Amino acid sequence: MQPKPFQQETFKQDERYVRDRTTGLVWHRCHNRILYADTDRSAVVYHSNYLRYFEFGRASLMRDAAYTYREIEESGYVYPIIDLGISFFKPLYYDDPIWVHTRPAELERVRLRFDYTITHAETGQLICRGFTKHCALNAAGLPVAVDPKTVHLWKTFPP
């Protein structure tokens, strides 16, 4: 089954954000280029490297929202991944330019979810879609309510 296309247009004249014309959802986006070290013997990006691209997207979104992971950790919170999923549609190769699109998705009392879409920056082809779910923990490693600044980001991110 073919995935719905991801047709992006700049959101509010800020190149860091796009609206998908297919779904109407707003996404944060950041640019990356595939390194040779990211590929495997078959010359395509090794599947686990997509998790690094997701992390790059998450960190870029949080940095652009003026709430870096460093600041989160310094305030006594960590957000380990407790679940993830990826659906692949097209392969990536060495030196391919990509857009990593990230958006806050679900928010629960102690858990949150980010959604991701990766597209080829030159062709616009949809490469993959995925998600990561995280649990809020305090410095002692115990589950706690999601911190107020993160809740604010989820509630104010454009739909």
For each residue, the residues with C-beta under 8 A, 3 or more apart:
1:
2:
3: 87 89 126 129
4: 22 23
5: 22 126
6: 20 22 101 117 119 124 126
7: 20 21 22 124
8: 18 19 20 21 27 29 99 101 119 124
9: 18 19 21
10: 13 14 15 17 18
11: 14 17 18 19 26 158
12: 17
13: 10
14: 10 11 17
15: 10 29
16: 28 29 30 64
17: 10 11 12 14 26 27 28 29 158
18: 8 9 10 11 26 27 29 101
19: 8 9 11 24 25 26 27
20: 6 7 8 23 24 25 26 27 117
21: 7 8 9 24
22: 4 5 6 7
23: 4 20
24: 19 20 21 159
25: 19 20 103 159
26: 11 17 18 19 20 103 157 158 159
27: 8 17 18 19 20 101 102 103 117
28: 16 17 57 60 61 64 101 102 103
29: 8 15 16 17 18 57 99 100 101 102
30: 16 56 57 60 61 99 100 102
31: 97 98 99 100 121
32: 53 56 97 98 100
33: 95 96 97 98
34: 38 39 45 92 93 94 95 96 97 98
35: 38 94
36: 39 94 95
37:
38: 34 35 45 46 49 52 92 94
39: 34 36 43 44 45 46 93 94
40: 43 44 45 46
41:
42:
43: 39 40 93 94
44: 39 40 91 92 93
45: 34 38 39 40 49 50 91 92 93
46: 38 39 40 49
47: 50 86 88
48: 51 52
49: 38 45 46 52 53
50: 45 47 53 54 86 88 118 128 130
51: 48 54 55 84 132
52: 38 48 49 55 56
53: 32 49 50 56 57 98 100 116 118
54: 50 51 57 58 84 100 102 114 116 130 132
55: 51 52 58 59
56: 30 32 52 53 59 60 100
57: 28 29 30 53 54 60 61 100 101 102 114 116
58: 54 55 61 62 69 102 114 132
59: 55 56 62 63 68 69
60: 28 30 56 57 63 64 100 102
61: 28 30 57 58 64 65 102 103 104 114
62: 58 59 65 67 68 69 72 153
63: 59 60 66 67 68
64: 16 28 60 61
65: 61 62 153 157
66: 63
67: 62 63 71 72 149 150 153
68: 59 62 63 71 72
69: 58 59 62 72 73
70: 73 74
71: 67 68 74 75
72: 62 67 68 69 75 77 78 79 147 149 150
73: 69 70 76 77 78
74: 70 71
75: 71 72 147 149
76: 73 138 139
77: 72 73 136 137 138 144 147 150
78: 72 73 136 137 139
79: 72 112 134 135 136 137
80: 134 135 137
81: 84 132 133 134
82: 111 133 134 135
83: 131 132 133
84: 51 54 81 130 131 132 133
85: 130 131
86: 47 50 128 129 130
87: 3 128 129 130
88: 47 50 91 127 128
89: 3 125 126 127 128 129
90: 120 125 126 127 128
91: 44 45 88 127
92: 34 38 44 45 96 98 118 120 127
93: 34 39 43 44 45 96
94: 34 35 36 38 39 43
95: 33 34 36
96: 33 34 92 93 120 121
97: 31 32 33 34 120 121 122
98: 31 32 33 34 53 92 118 119 120 121 127
99: 8 29 30 31 118 119 120 121
100: 29 30 31 32 53 54 56 57 60 116 118
101: 6 8 18 27 28 29 57 116 117 118 119
102: 27 28 29 30 54 57 58 60 61 114 115 116
103: 25 26 27 28 61 114 115 157
104: 61 107 112 113 114 153 154 157
105: 112 113 114 115 131
106: 111 112 113 133
107: 104 111 112 113 146 151 154 155
108: 111 112 146
109: 145 146
110: 135 136 143 144 145 146
111: 82 106 107 108 133 134 135 136 146
112: 79 104 105 106 107 108 133 134 136 146 150 154
113: 104 105 106 107 131 132 133 134
114: 54 57 58 61 102 103 104 105 131 132 134
115: 102 103 105 129 130 131
116: 53 54 57 100 101 102 128 129 130 131 132
117: 6 20 27 101 126 128 129
118: 50 53 92 98 99 100 101 126 127 128 129
119: 6 8 98 99 101 124 125 126 127
120: 90 92 96 97 98 99 123 124 125 127
121: 31 96 97 98 99
122: 97
123: 120
124: 6 7 8 119 120
125: 89 90 119 120
126: 3 5 6 89 90 117 118 119 129
127: 88 89 90 91 92 98 118 119 120
128: 50 86 87 88 89 90 116 117 118
129: 3 86 87 89 115 116 117 118 126
130: 50 54 84 85 86 87 115 116
131: 83 84 85 105 113 114 115 116
132: 51 54 58 81 83 84 113 114 116
133: 81 82 83 84 106 111 112 113
134: 79 80 81 82 111 112 113 114
135: 79 80 82 110 111 143
136: 77 78 79 110 111 112 143 144 145 146 147 150
137: 77 78 79 80 141 142 143 144
138: 76 77 141 142 144
139: 76 78
140:
141: 137 138
142: 137 138
143: 110 135 136 137
144: 77 110 136 137 138
145: 109 110 136
146: 107 108 109 110 111 112 136 150 151 154
147: 72 75 77 136 150 151
148: 151 152
149: 67 72 75 152 153
150: 67 72 77 112 136 146 147 153 154
151: 107 146 147 148 154 155
152: 148 149 155 156
153: 62 65 67 104 149 150 156 157
154: 104 107 112 146 150 151 157
155: 107 151 152
156: 152 153
157: 26 65 103 104 153 154
158: 11 17 26
159: 24 25 26
